[in-house]
Amino acid sequence: MHTILQVADAFLCVLVVIAAAEYLRRVRPMDEPVLSASFYLVAIAAFGSFIFNIKGHPVNPFTMTMHVAVVLYAIARRGHICKVPDQG
């Protein structure tokens, strides 16, 4: 069971990093500095958690819940994240 949780959390960490990178690719940090900084921190923390999972550290269920929440937020807000700004 522990191995299954590690694999699931590692997969969630990768999804979180991808979602944060996609958001940061679309937004200008000067327009939304606090939100951009929070997504940078989320990406760094998810990558660090991924490294710990690869090394075999135990998985915290609360951390997994947080990763699921971030992925669900990114899915729910994908229209906002991926919309193209007006050029006019």
N, C-alpha and C positions, 0 to 999 in steps of 0.2 A: 504493500500500500504506500509505503514511504517513497518508493521509486516512482510510482505513478504520480504522486503529488509533485515530486521534483520535476518530472517531465512536463506536467501540466503547467506548473508555475514558470518553467523556462520558456515554454511556448507563449504564455501570457506576457512575459517580459519582452519577448521579441515583438509581439503585437503592440505593446505599449510604446516601445522605442520607435517602431514604424509610424504609429499614429502621431506621436510627438514630433517626429522629423517632418511628417507631411504638413502638420500645422505650422511648424516653424519655417517651412519652405514657402508657405503661402502668405504669411503675415510679415509686415515690416516691424522689427522690434521697436522702432521709434514711435510707431502708431499706438502700440499696446505694450508698454515696457513691463508692467507687472505680470500680465498674462504670458508674455514671452519668457520672462525669467522663470515663471512657475513651470512652463513646459520644458525649459532647459533642465531644471532640477528634476522633473519627473523622468526625463530621458536618461539623465545621469544615474538616478537611483534605480531605474529599471535595468539598466545595463549592469550596474554593480550587483544587483540581485541575481541577474542571469549568471554572472561570473561565480557568485557564491553557490548557485545551484549546480553549476558544472563541477565545482570542487567537491560537492557532496555534503554541503552544510544542510542541516535540517530546515524544512520548510515551515514557516509560520503561517497558520491559516488566515490570520488577519491581513498579512501581506498579500496573500492570494486573493482575498476579498477586495483589497484595494486595487489590485491589478485588473480584476474583472470589472470593477467600477469604472476605471479609466478607459478600458476598452469599450464598455457600453456607452460611455459619454462620447467617445470618438465616433462610434457608429451612429449615435443619435444626432450628433452635430455635423455629420459628414457633409451635408448640404451647405452649411455655413462655412466649413473649413475649405471646401473645394470650389466655392463660387468665385467667378472671375469678377474683379472690380470693374465698375463702369469706366470707360475711356473717354467719356464726354464731359 
